[in-house]
Amino acid sequence: GLVGSEMCIRDRVGKNIMNKWCQSCGMPMKQDANGGGSLADGTITTEYCSDCFVGGKFTQPDFTAEDMQQFCFEKITACKIPKFMARMHTKKIPALGRWTNS
């Protein structure tokens, strides 16, 4: 995973992306420098970002949706984004695929 302001600096990916947002953290997939997470065989998946899903496994397997909200809120505010904006971006996390399919 990324720490501090590393998350703020992302390369834009000009690929045809199926999911608009990571189904674990809600990050816009177009901001994922790797174009998505990876399956066990190394294939790229656009269901989850490369911060959340690597080698067919979640990088934070014990997280609840609430844990992910707090984690993302802290990362977003570390990028000097106002707290109200961070709350707006993290409030949809519990409705994403990872948290509704379990």
PEFEN-V567199 format. One record per residue. OMEGA is omega as a letter, one per 30 degrees, with the letter a starting at -180 (none if undefined). Layout:
<<OMEGA> <OMEGA>>
This chain:
<<a> <l> <l> <a> <l> <a> <a> <a> <a> <l> <l> <a> <a> <a> <l> <a> <a> <l> <l> <a> <l> <a> <l> <a> <l> <l> <l> <a> <l> <l> <a> <a> <a> <l> <l> <l> <a> <l> <a> <a> <l> <l> <l> <l> <l> <l> <a> <l> <a> <l> <a> <a> <a> <l> <l> <a> <l> <l> <l> <a> <a> <a> <l> <l> <a> <l> <a> <l> <a> <l> <a> <l> <a> <l> <a> <a> <l> <l> <l> <l> <a> <a> <a> <l> <l> <l> <l> <a> <a> <a> <a> <a> <a> <a> <a> <a> <a> <a> <a> <a> <a> <none>>
